[in-house]
Amino acid sequence: MSVESSPQPASAHVIVLGSHKDGAGKSTIAMHVAVALLNCGQRVATIDLDAQRRTLTQYIVHRRAAGSSELRRTTHLVSTGGSRLLVEEEGIEFFSIVDAVASIGATHDVIVVDTPASDSDLIRFVHSLADTLITPLDHRLNGDTAGAHDAQVTGSRYAELVRGARQRRNRADSKSIDWVVVRNRLSAAEARDAGASSKGLNELAGRLGFRCVEGLAERAVYGELFARGLTVLDRLDQATLGVPPNLAHVTAQREVASLITGLALPVGPGQWPSPPIAPLGEHDLLKT
């Protein structure tokens, strides 16, 4: 498979979820970012390049199966192998990632791309298409040492991959890639003390050129919502959940809202729904 030597411009803002570690939470963040943008009135497309796991595609399938007219949905493309992509709901197949991004980018405001934890010419090329690159770190795998964080950020030469993508992008259109590293899957205690113990990561940020953002805690609520095709930014009530919402949902909503704000995505000031879609009332908190 050959991949074009330089990125092709797309009118849409391209957000790539990338990492060389499985289980760091790329797909969960991708879906929440997509729904947050949908809730702002953005036209959003999602691309799942992980042909083996297809976690983001499973999310989309669950969301479609929910059948609620209130659930905003993305245009979804899924890898059929190599750089071939299929628009699931329309049955349109693209034989090149460049053609897919150019076509979808002309009719959408944002493209969110979920990538597998692997290295290939295709993955390196897709990284060079990013306007925003989001790399979650699985905080369960390290403490707060620079060496432990370095193992995830630079593991399997990932930092070299990003450096090459930035060079390729700059040569193509003189634009830069905003690389955001997210401390993810934190314990409840770490989530409460967000930002207080990231010295090692901040040292790496200065050396490798990325921004640090606090991510999502290790919460059962995210897995429960996944099975229903929901995010914490959707309307959460007895009808959608099967049970009344509780404090865990409120906490997760606030956590995701903070993450989205920190990512500084291409939405104007004041356009983010505030509070998030369908905020939970005080009567819901009393039931926890």
Secondary structure, DSSP 4 states (H G I P E B T S, - for coil): ----SSPPP-SSEEEEE--SSTTSSHHHHHHHHHHHHHHTT--EEEEE--TTT-HHHHHHHHHHHH--TTS---EEEEEEETTEEEETTTTEEES-HHHHHHHHHTT-SEEEEE--S---HHHHHHHHT-SEEEEEEEGGG--S-HHHHHHHHSGGGHHHHHHHHHHHHHHHHS---EEEEEEESB-HHHHHTTTTT-HHHHHHHHHHT-EEEE--B--HHHHHHHHTT--TTS--SHHHHSS---HHHHHHHHHHHHHHHHHT-S--TT-S-SS-SSPPPHHHHTT-
